[in-house]
Amino acid sequence: MAEKKYARNIITKYREITPEMKKMMEQSPIVSTPMLWLDDKVVKGAFYTECHWLWSMDNTRPWKTEKAHTHDFDEVLGFIGSRRENPHELGAVIELWIEDEKYTITKSCLVFIPRGTKHLPITFVRIDSPIMFFTEGNGTEYKRATEEK
């Protein structure tokens, strides 16, 4: 039986986890599962998307991720709470920097980052219940245009 025409467009796995990613995950106080990854290398012409479950966190210390950077594409960051009784409550406290402004996130949200806008770091202050975290951009691969030193 021939493979269906669009079977390759149904993505069910994350990219290969590099040794660097594995080391970062082991050092992080956040218990997480990389879930899904899509870009031009997975499906020709696809835009960049990745999704992670953030299950829990050792709340004794905040965790800061990555350095401020920009992209040559627009990006959306998604923080989605999992509390059935109130999914709009994130069940976490997260600090996100956009340009030189700090935003404290406590609600499920999408954050639109226009191309060329400096963003991050993200500081996970607390995770009280699982969060679906995802990023996507209208570029065909994840690349940083600049990174602060």
Buried (B, 14 or more C-beta within 10 A) or exposed (E): EEEEEEEEEEBEEBBEEEEEEEEEBEEBBBBBEBBBBBBEEBBEEBBBBBBBBBBBBEBEEBBEEEEBBBBEBBBBBBBBBBBEEEEEBBBBBBBBBBEEEEEEBBEBBEBEBEBEEBBBBBBBBEBBBBBBBBBBBEBBEBEEEEEEE
